[in-house]
Amino acid sequence: MHKILTLVVLGSLFTACKTTQLPQGSNEAPVRYPEEKHLKNIRQLTFGGDNAEAYWSFDDKKIIFQATNTIWGAQCDQIFYFDLGKWEKGKTPPLVSTGKGRTTCSYFLPDGKSLVYASTHEGGASCPHSPERRTDGKYVWPIYKDFDIYVGDLKGNIIKKLTNEPGYDAEATVSPKGDKIVFTSMRSGDLELYTMNLDGSQVKQITSGLGYDGGAFFSPDGSQIIFRASRPTSEQDVKEYKDLLAEGLVQPTRMELHICNADGSNLRKLTDLGNANWAPFFHPSGKKVIFSSNHKSKRGFPFNLYMINLDGTGLEQITYDTAFDSFPMFSFDGKKLIFASNRNNNGTRDTNLFLADWVD
């Protein structure tokens, strides 16, 4: 749910939209649009199911991601990884979560042999129920109370449980410095950001405004945190937010990017574009942020990738898909970008992973 949130849930937002059917036999056209000047040599890594939130290992040799894919035995989101040097089209990647419950938001630890991710498996082996279509027409995300954050290895073993508070703990990412984790938690009664050491110690709350703060990432030097927030302001919006949260739900249709120092100080709003602006990640320079947005849309889609300076200037569109591009992450060396997209899915609802060379 860096989602927050899972693409299985997010995918329901796009039931009415499909990418353009492209001619068979075309290598470049299905995966790259002419306007995408910052992307070269786009390579599709998955070919079916819902694949999202793909993040690099510290040495840029592996990719970890979550997927719902019945062919792989994942009825709801589970964590898989690719060793890019051994990637083969059509080969099922190794499962590194338990295969029980639902997972979200995995991230490699600095050693490249272990990872953090959130899972509901202690609350039950089955996939937790997705919200039913609401009679009031609201599009909602579930905040599963059984989500906790774990450290695991690449063989599917749990090494350590990092959180043990009642309610939602998820969306963990690791500082490029390799010393801190930032995550979202309900332990205060609201969805706030916290940091902790890699072993789960020294937990510190860093946001406190009413609303859903999540999808956080550290800057390349570890000094700042970028995140997306849905913060109600009017009396009606506050009541609606609290009522939904009491049901274990949030409504992610209005989100803006916020940035603060790693200790929570100097908090400021970065975007004010309207609609949903989310899935932010720092450019390797630390001076810009790439993110997903549907701010140009009147129907909820398409979502495309955009770049913006840290002072809110210089907004630039990066991708031009007709449905959905999101979850961008730069490699640690800054040479590549991985993202999730509905492009080249033959008119299905599949969301796949794409890897591109980045051109500044």
Sine and cosine of phi, psi and omega as CSV:
sin_phi,cos_phi,sin_psi,cos_psi,sin_omega,cos_omega
0.00,0.00,0.37,0.93,0.20,-0.98
-0.86,0.50,0.03,1.00,0.43,-0.90
-0.94,0.35,0.69,0.72,-0.87,-0.49
0.23,0.97,0.12,0.99,-0.60,-0.80
-0.42,-0.91,0.30,-0.95,-0.17,-0.99
-1.00,0.06,0.51,-0.86,0.00,-1.00
-0.94,0.33,-0.43,0.90,0.05,-1.00
-0.86,0.50,-0.73,0.69,0.05,-1.00
-0.93,0.38,-0.75,0.66,-0.04,-1.00
-0.88,0.48,-0.56,0.83,-0.03,-1.00
-0.85,0.53,-0.49,0.87,-0.01,-1.00
-0.91,0.42,-0.33,0.94,0.03,-1.00
-0.93,0.36,-0.39,0.92,-0.13,-0.99
-0.93,-0.38,0.45,0.89,-0.04,-1.00
-0.89,0.45,-0.40,0.92,-0.04,-1.00
-0.99,-0.10,-0.07,1.00,-0.08,-1.00
-0.88,-0.48,0.63,-0.78,0.01,-1.00
-0.68,-0.74,0.51,-0.86,0.03,-1.00
-0.96,0.29,0.37,-0.93,-0.04,-1.00
-0.90,0.45,0.72,-0.69,0.06,-1.00
-0.94,0.34,0.84,-0.55,-0.06,-1.00
-0.95,-0.32,0.40,-0.92,-0.07,-1.00
-0.89,0.46,0.59,-0.80,0.06,-1.00
-0.91,0.41,0.54,-0.84,0.09,-1.00
1.00,0.01,-0.07,1.00,0.02,-1.00
-1.00,0.04,0.79,-0.61,-0.08,-1.00
-1.00,0.03,-0.69,0.73,-0.12,-0.99
-1.00,-0.06,-0.65,0.76,-0.12,-0.99
-0.86,0.52,-0.64,0.77,-0.07,-1.00
-0.92,0.39,-0.38,0.92,-0.13,-0.99
-0.89,-0.45,-0.09,1.00,0.01,-1.00
-0.61,-0.80,0.72,-0.69,0.05,-1.00
-0.99,-0.12,0.53,-0.85,-0.09,-1.00
-0.84,0.55,-0.51,0.86,-0.04,-1.00
-0.96,0.27,-0.18,0.98,-0.12,-0.99
-0.99,0.10,0.94,0.33,-0.13,-0.99
-0.94,0.34,-0.34,0.94,-0.01,-1.00
-1.00,0.07,-0.10,0.99,-0.07,-1.00
-0.90,-0.43,0.74,-0.68,0.07,-1.00
-0.73,-0.69,0.41,-0.91,0.12,-0.99
0.77,0.64,0.78,0.63,-0.01,-1.00
-0.93,0.37,0.73,-0.68,-0.06,-1.00
-0.81,-0.58,0.83,-0.56,0.02,-1.00
-1.00,0.10,0.78,-0.63,-0.08,-1.00
-0.98,-0.19,-0.47,0.88,0.02,-1.00
-0.82,-0.58,0.39,-0.92,-0.13,-0.99
-0.64,-0.77,0.85,0.52,0.05,-1.00
0.65,-0.76,0.47,-0.88,-0.03,-1.00
1.00,0.05,-0.22,-0.98,0.05,-1.00
-0.92,-0.40,0.94,-0.34,-0.07,-1.00
-0.86,-0.51,0.74,-0.67,-0.09,-1.00
-0.33,-0.94,0.09,-1.00,0.07,-1.00
0.76,0.64,0.83,0.55,0.01,-1.00
-1.00,-0.04,0.81,-0.59,-0.08,-1.00
-0.74,-0.67,0.53,-0.85,-0.11,-0.99
-0.99,0.16,0.48,-0.88,0.25,-0.97
-0.97,0.26,0.31,-0.95,-0.07,-1.00
-0.89,0.46,-0.42,0.91,0.02,-1.00
-1.00,-0.10,0.11,0.99,0.04,-1.00
0.89,0.45,0.36,0.93,-0.02,-1.00
-0.98,-0.18,-0.30,0.95,-0.05,-1.00
-0.77,-0.64,0.38,-0.92,0.08,-1.00
-0.80,-0.60,0.76,-0.65,0.08,-1.00
-0.92,-0.40,0.61,-0.79,-0.09,-1.00
-0.37,-0.93,0.21,-0.98,0.06,-1.00
-0.94,-0.34,0.52,-0.86,-0.05,-1.00
-0.48,-0.88,0.59,-0.81,0.26,-0.97
-0.94,-0.34,0.90,-0.43,-0.07,-1.00
-0.41,-0.91,0.95,-0.31,-0.07,-1.00
-0.90,0.43,-0.48,0.88,0.03,-1.00
-0.90,0.43,-0.54,0.84,0.04,-1.00
-1.00,0.05,0.00,1.00,-0.01,-1.00
1.00,0.10,0.24,0.97,-0.02,-1.00
-0.97,-0.26,0.99,-0.14,0.00,-1.00
-0.96,0.28,-0.43,0.90,0.16,-0.99
-0.59,-0.81,0.08,-1.00,-0.20,-0.98
-0.78,0.62,0.82,-0.57,0.16,-0.99
-0.76,-0.65,0.24,-0.97,-0.10,-1.00
-0.98,-0.19,0.77,-0.64,0.02,-1.00
-0.77,-0.63,0.22,-0.98,0.11,-0.99
-0.58,-0.81,0.43,-0.90,0.13,-0.99
-0.92,-0.40,0.73,-0.68,0.32,-0.95
-1.00,0.02,0.95,-0.30,-0.17,-0.99
-0.88,0.47,-0.44,0.90,0.04,-1.00
-0.96,0.29,-0.26,0.97,-0.02,-1.00
-0.87,-0.50,0.18,0.98,-0.05,-1.00
-0.89,0.45,0.70,-0.71,0.09,-1.00
-0.72,-0.70,0.75,-0.67,0.02,-1.00
-0.86,0.51,0.76,-0.65,0.04,-1.00
1.00,0.03,-0.16,0.99,0.00,-1.00
-1.00,0.10,0.76,-0.65,0.00,-1.00
-0.93,0.36,0.82,-0.57,-0.01,-1.00
-0.96,0.28,0.36,-0.93,0.02,-1.00
-0.90,0.43,0.68,-0.74,0.11,-0.99
-0.99,0.11,0.78,-0.63,-0.03,-1.00
-0.88,-0.47,-0.11,0.99,0.16,-0.99
-1.00,-0.02,-0.02,-1.00,-0.10,-0.99
-0.97,0.26,-0.31,0.95,-0.10,-1.00
0.99,0.12,0.06,1.00,-0.01,-1.00
-0.90,-0.43,0.48,-0.88,0.01,-1.00
0.90,0.44,-0.43,-0.90,0.06,-1.00
-0.85,-0.53,0.58,-0.82,0.01,-1.00
-0.87,-0.49,0.21,-0.98,0.12,-0.99
-0.30,-0.95,0.41,-0.91,0.24,-0.97
0.83,0.56,0.95,0.32,0.06,-1.00
-1.00,-0.07,0.42,-0.91,-0.01,-1.00
-0.41,-0.91,0.71,-0.70,0.03,-1.00
-0.93,0.37,0.60,-0.80,0.21,-0.98
-1.00,0.09,0.26,-0.96,-0.13,-0.99
-0.84,0.54,-0.47,0.88,-0.05,-1.00
-0.96,0.28,-0.21,0.98,0.00,-1.00
0.96,0.30,-0.02,1.00,-0.02,-1.00
-0.94,-0.35,-0.14,0.99,0.00,-1.00
-0.68,-0.73,0.26,-0.97,-0.11,-0.99
-0.52,-0.85,0.33,-0.94,0.18,-0.98
-0.93,-0.36,0.58,-0.81,0.11,-0.99
-0.33,-0.94,0.30,-0.95,0.04,-1.00
-0.98,-0.21,0.57,-0.82,-0.04,-1.00
-0.51,-0.86,0.49,-0.87,0.08,-1.00
-0.98,-0.20,0.18,0.98,-0.21,-0.98
-0.89,0.46,-0.45,0.89,0.04,-1.00
-0.94,0.33,-0.32,0.95,0.04,-1.00
-1.00,0.02,-0.08,1.00,0.02,-1.00
0.49,-0.87,0.54,-0.84,-0.05,-1.00
-0.97,0.23,-0.37,0.93,-0.04,-1.00
-0.99,0.14,0.32,-0.95,0.10,-0.99
-0.92,0.40,0.75,-0.66,0.06,-1.00
-0.91,0.41,0.46,-0.89,-0.07,-1.00
-0.92,0.39,0.66,-0.75,0.14,-0.99
-0.99,0.13,0.49,-0.87,0.00,-1.00
-0.86,0.50,0.64,-0.76,0.08,-1.00
-0.97,0.23,0.38,-0.93,0.03,-1.00
-0.86,0.51,0.79,-0.61,-0.09,-1.00
-0.99,0.12,0.57,-0.82,0.02,-1.00
-0.93,0.37,-0.39,0.92,0.02,-1.00
-1.00,0.07,0.00,1.00,0.08,-1.00
0.98,0.20,0.06,1.00,-0.04,-1.00
-0.95,0.30,0.69,-0.73,0.11,-0.99
-1.00,0.03,0.84,-0.54,-0.12,-0.99
-0.75,-0.66,0.42,-0.91,0.17,-0.99
-0.95,-0.32,0.61,-0.79,0.09,-1.00
-0.99,0.11,0.60,-0.80,0.11,-0.99
-0.92,-0.38,1.00,0.01,-0.11,-0.99
-0.94,0.34,0.83,-0.56,-0.06,-1.00
-0.93,0.36,-0.31,0.95,-0.03,-1.00
-1.00,0.09,-0.06,1.00,0.04,-1.00
-0.92,0.39,0.82,-0.57,0.19,-0.98
-0.75,-0.67,0.27,-0.96,-0.07,-1.00
-0.97,-0.23,0.73,-0.68,-0.07,-1.00
-0.78,-0.63,0.39,-0.92,0.24,-0.97
-0.97,-0.23,0.76,-0.65,0.03,-1.00
-0.74,-0.67,0.16,-0.99,0.09,-1.00
-0.96,-0.30,0.00,-1.00,-0.08,-1.00
-0.98,0.19,0.06,1.00,0.05,-1.00
-0.96,-0.28,0.10,0.99,0.04,-1.00
1.00,-0.01,0.18,0.98,0.00,-1.00
-1.00,-0.02,0.65,-0.76,0.12,-0.99
-0.99,0.13,0.82,-0.57,0.02,-1.00
-1.00,-0.04,-0.65,0.76,-0.07,-1.00
-0.34,-0.94,0.56,-0.83,0.15,-0.99
-0.99,-0.12,0.83,-0.57,-0.09,-1.00
-1.00,-0.05,-0.44,0.90,-0.02,-1.00
-0.84,-0.54,0.55,-0.83,-0.01,-1.00
-0.53,-0.85,0.50,0.86,0.04,-1.00
-1.00,-0.06,0.47,-0.88,0.07,-1.00
-0.88,0.47,0.64,-0.77,0.07,-1.00
1.00,-0.04,-0.10,-1.00,-0.15,-0.99
-0.92,0.40,0.83,-0.56,0.19,-0.98
-0.72,-0.69,0.89,-0.45,-0.08,-1.00
-0.26,-0.96,-0.15,-0.99,0.08,-1.00
0.89,0.45,0.67,0.74,-0.03,-1.00
-0.99,0.13,0.72,-0.69,0.18,-0.98
-0.72,-0.69,0.32,-0.95,-0.15,-0.99
-0.92,-0.39,0.66,-0.75,0.05,-1.00
-0.89,0.45,0.64,-0.77,0.11,-0.99
-0.84,0.54,-0.36,0.93,0.08,-1.00
-0.96,0.29,-0.27,0.96,0.04,-1.00
0.97,0.25,0.42,0.91,-0.06,-1.00
-0.85,-0.52,-0.32,0.95,-0.10,-0.99
-0.71,-0.71,0.41,-0.91,0.14,-0.99
-0.87,-0.49,0.67,-0.74,0.16,-0.99
-0.93,-0.37,0.61,-0.79,-0.06,-1.00
-0.43,-0.90,0.21,-0.98,0.05,-1.00
-0.96,-0.27,0.64,-0.77,-0.03,-1.00
-0.59,-0.81,0.47,-0.88,0.08,-1.00
-0.99,-0.17,0.15,0.99,-0.16,-0.99
-0.88,0.47,-0.37,0.93,0.03,-1.00
-1.00,0.01,-0.10,0.99,-0.11,-0.99
0.98,-0.18,-0.14,0.99,0.06,-1.00
-0.69,-0.73,0.24,-0.97,-0.05,-1.00
-1.00,0.04,0.99,-0.11,-0.08,-1.00
-0.88,-0.47,0.27,-0.96,0.07,-1.00
-1.00,-0.02,0.60,-0.80,0.05,-1.00
-0.69,-0.72,0.40,-0.91,0.20,-0.98
-0.87,-0.49,0.38,-0.93,0.08,-1.00
-0.42,-0.91,0.28,-0.96,0.12,-0.99
-0.94,0.34,0.22,-0.98,-0.03,-1.00
-0.89,0.46,-0.37,0.93,0.01,-1.00
-1.00,-0.08,0.10,0.99,0.02,-1.00
1.00,-0.01,-0.01,1.00,-0.02,-1.00
-1.00,0.06,0.18,-0.98,0.06,-1.00
0.79,0.62,0.82,0.57,0.05,-1.00
-0.95,0.31,0.75,-0.66,-0.02,-1.00
-0.70,-0.72,0.79,-0.62,0.08,-1.00
-0.97,0.22,0.74,-0.67,-0.05,-1.00
-0.87,-0.48,-0.20,0.98,0.15,-0.99
-0.79,-0.61,0.38,-0.93,-0.06,-1.00
-0.53,-0.85,0.05,1.00,0.00,-1.00
-0.96,0.26,0.60,-0.80,0.00,-1.00
-0.87,0.49,0.77,-0.64,0.01,-1.00
0.72,-0.70,0.04,-1.00,-0.08,-1.00
-1.00,-0.06,0.96,-0.29,0.11,-0.99
-0.98,-0.19,0.82,-0.57,-0.04,-1.00
-0.24,-0.97,-0.10,-1.00,0.01,-1.00
0.86,0.51,0.70,0.71,-0.15,-0.99
-1.00,-0.03,0.55,-0.83,0.07,-1.00
-0.64,-0.77,0.54,-0.84,0.08,-1.00
-0.99,0.16,0.44,-0.90,0.16,-0.99
-0.94,0.33,0.26,-0.96,-0.03,-1.00
-0.83,0.56,-0.53,0.85,0.02,-1.00
-1.00,-0.08,0.07,1.00,0.06,-1.00
0.97,0.23,0.10,1.00,-0.11,-0.99
-1.00,0.03,-0.34,0.94,-0.05,-1.00
-0.76,-0.65,0.29,-0.96,0.04,-1.00
-0.75,-0.66,0.77,-0.64,0.10,-1.00
-0.96,-0.29,0.64,-0.77,0.01,-1.00
-0.43,-0.90,0.22,-0.98,0.08,-1.00
-0.95,-0.31,0.57,-0.82,-0.07,-1.00
-0.66,-0.75,0.61,-0.79,0.14,-0.99
-0.90,-0.44,0.99,-0.16,-0.14,-0.99
-0.89,-0.46,0.94,-0.34,-0.01,-1.00
-0.94,0.34,0.54,-0.84,-0.01,-1.00
-0.84,-0.54,-0.68,0.73,-0.02,-1.00
-0.97,0.24,0.34,-0.94,0.02,-1.00
-0.85,0.52,-0.65,0.76,0.01,-1.00
-0.91,0.41,-0.69,0.72,0.00,-1.00
-0.91,0.42,-0.63,0.78,0.03,-1.00
-0.89,0.46,-0.71,0.70,0.01,-1.00
-0.89,0.46,-0.69,0.72,-0.01,-1.00
-0.89,0.46,-0.68,0.73,0.02,-1.00
-0.88,0.48,-0.74,0.67,-0.03,-1.00
-0.91,0.41,-0.63,0.78,0.01,-1.00
-0.90,0.43,-0.69,0.72,0.02,-1.00
-0.92,0.40,-0.67,0.74,-0.02,-1.00
-0.89,0.46,-0.56,0.83,0.05,-1.00
-0.90,0.43,-0.39,0.92,0.07,-1.00
-1.00,-0.03,0.03,1.00,-0.06,-1.00
0.97,0.23,0.55,0.83,-0.07,-1.00
-0.72,-0.70,0.42,-0.91,0.19,-0.98
-0.70,-0.71,0.37,-0.93,0.00,-1.00
-0.91,-0.41,0.98,-0.22,-0.17,-0.99
-1.00,-0.04,0.62,0.79,-0.05,-1.00
-1.00,0.02,-0.28,0.96,0.05,-1.00
-0.78,-0.63,0.95,-0.30,-0.02,-1.00
-0.65,-0.76,0.62,-0.78,0.07,-1.00
-0.78,-0.63,0.37,-0.93,0.00,-1.00
-1.00,0.09,0.64,-0.77,0.08,-1.00
-0.78,-0.63,0.42,-0.91,0.00,-1.00
-0.66,-0.75,0.57,-0.82,0.05,-1.00
-0.48,-0.88,0.19,-0.98,0.15,-0.99
-0.93,0.36,0.30,-0.95,-0.08,-1.00
-0.89,0.45,-0.33,0.94,0.05,-1.00
-1.00,-0.08,0.10,1.00,0.02,-1.00
1.00,-0.06,-0.16,0.99,-0.01,-1.00
-0.97,0.25,0.26,-0.96,0.04,-1.00
0.82,0.57,0.69,0.72,0.03,-1.00
-0.95,0.31,0.74,-0.67,0.03,-1.00
-0.50,-0.87,0.42,-0.91,0.03,-1.00
-1.00,0.10,0.78,-0.62,-0.07,-1.00
-1.00,-0.06,-0.64,0.77,-0.01,-1.00
-0.89,-0.47,0.40,-0.92,0.12,-0.99
-0.54,-0.84,0.82,0.57,-0.17,-0.98
-1.00,-0.06,-0.37,0.93,-0.09,-1.00
1.00,0.02,0.27,-0.96,-0.08,-1.00
0.87,0.49,-0.61,-0.79,-0.12,-0.99
-0.93,-0.37,0.89,-0.45,0.05,-1.00
-0.86,-0.51,0.89,-0.46,-0.22,-0.98
-0.38,-0.93,-0.13,-0.99,0.00,-1.00
0.78,0.63,0.78,0.62,-0.01,-1.00
-0.99,0.17,0.45,-0.89,0.10,-1.00
-0.46,-0.89,0.63,-0.77,-0.03,-1.00
-0.94,0.34,0.67,-0.75,0.23,-0.97
-0.90,0.44,0.51,-0.86,-0.03,-1.00
-0.82,0.58,-0.43,0.90,0.02,-1.00
-0.95,0.32,-0.33,0.94,-0.09,-1.00
0.97,0.23,0.07,1.00,-0.08,-1.00
-0.96,-0.28,-0.11,0.99,-0.01,-1.00
-0.66,-0.75,0.22,-0.98,0.05,-1.00
-0.73,-0.68,0.71,-0.70,0.14,-0.99
-0.99,-0.17,0.59,-0.81,-0.06,-1.00
-0.37,-0.93,0.16,-0.99,0.04,-1.00
-0.96,-0.27,0.61,-0.79,-0.05,-1.00
-0.43,-0.91,0.53,-0.85,0.16,-0.99
-0.89,-0.46,0.47,0.88,-0.12,-0.99
-0.90,0.44,-0.33,0.94,0.03,-1.00
-1.00,0.06,-0.08,1.00,-0.14,-0.99
-0.99,-0.11,0.54,-0.84,0.12,-0.99
-0.96,-0.28,-0.09,1.00,-0.05,-1.00
-0.90,-0.44,-0.03,1.00,-0.03,-1.00
0.97,-0.24,-0.31,0.95,0.04,-1.00
-0.55,-0.84,0.37,-0.93,0.14,0.99
-0.99,0.12,0.34,-0.94,0.25,-0.97
-0.99,-0.16,0.74,-0.67,0.10,-0.99
-0.73,-0.68,0.18,-0.98,0.01,-1.00
-1.00,0.01,0.62,-0.78,0.02,-1.00
-0.71,-0.70,0.33,-0.94,0.08,-1.00
-0.82,-0.58,0.60,-0.80,0.01,-1.00
-0.58,-0.82,0.56,-0.83,0.08,-1.00
-0.95,0.30,0.34,-0.94,-0.06,-1.00
-0.93,0.36,-0.24,0.97,0.08,-1.00
-0.99,-0.10,0.14,0.99,0.05,-1.00
1.00,0.07,0.05,1.00,0.02,-1.00
-0.99,-0.12,0.12,-0.99,0.16,-0.99
0.94,0.35,0.54,0.84,0.02,-1.00
-0.87,0.50,0.78,-0.62,-0.03,-1.00
-0.69,-0.73,0.75,-0.66,0.07,-1.00
-0.98,0.18,0.72,-0.69,-0.07,-1.00
-0.97,-0.25,-0.69,0.72,0.00,-1.00
-0.88,-0.47,0.30,-0.95,-0.14,-0.99
-0.68,-0.73,0.64,0.77,0.00,-1.00
-0.95,0.30,0.32,-0.95,-0.02,-1.00
-1.00,-0.03,-0.06,1.00,-0.04,-1.00
-0.73,-0.69,-0.94,0.34,-0.19,-0.98
-0.43,-0.90,0.87,-0.50,0.22,-0.98
-0.79,-0.61,0.74,-0.67,-0.01,-1.00
-0.30,-0.95,-0.06,-1.00,0.04,-1.00
0.80,0.60,0.80,0.60,0.04,-1.00
-0.98,0.20,0.59,-0.81,0.14,-0.99
-0.56,-0.83,0.78,-0.63,0.10,-0.99
-0.98,0.18,0.56,-0.83,0.16,-0.99
-0.91,0.42,0.35,-0.94,-0.05,-1.00
-0.89,0.45,-0.49,0.87,0.04,-1.00
-0.99,0.10,-0.04,1.00,0.07,-1.00
0.98,0.22,0.11,0.99,-0.11,-0.99
-1.00,-0.03,-0.31,0.95,-0.09,-1.00
-0.72,-0.69,0.41,-0.91,0.07,-1.00
-0.78,-0.63,0.75,-0.66,0.12,-0.99
-0.93,-0.38,0.59,-0.81,0.00,-1.00
-0.42,-0.91,0.26,-0.97,0.05,-1.00
-0.97,-0.25,0.57,-0.82,-0.09,-1.00
-0.42,-0.91,0.43,-0.90,0.15,-0.99
-1.00,-0.02,0.02,1.00,-0.02,-1.00
-0.90,0.43,0.47,-0.88,0.09,-1.00
0.81,0.58,0.67,0.75,0.01,-1.00
-0.94,-0.34,0.27,0.96,0.07,-1.00
0.84,0.55,0.59,0.81,0.08,-1.00
0.98,0.20,0.17,0.98,0.03,-1.00
-1.00,-0.04,-0.12,-0.99,0.09,-1.00
-0.99,-0.14,0.17,0.99,-0.06,-1.00
-0.89,0.46,0.64,-0.77,0.12,-0.99
-0.89,-0.45,0.84,-0.55,-0.09,-1.00
-0.87,-0.50,0.21,-0.98,0.00,-1.00
-0.99,-0.12,0.66,-0.75,0.00,-1.00
-0.75,-0.66,0.66,-0.76,-0.03,-1.00
-0.88,-0.47,0.78,-0.63,-0.05,-1.00
-0.74,-0.67,0.50,-0.87,0.23,-0.97
-0.96,0.27,0.69,-0.72,-0.03,-1.00
-0.99,-0.10,0.72,-0.70,0.02,-1.00
-0.86,-0.51,0.91,-0.41,0.02,-1.00
-0.96,0.29,0.00,0.00,0.00,0.00
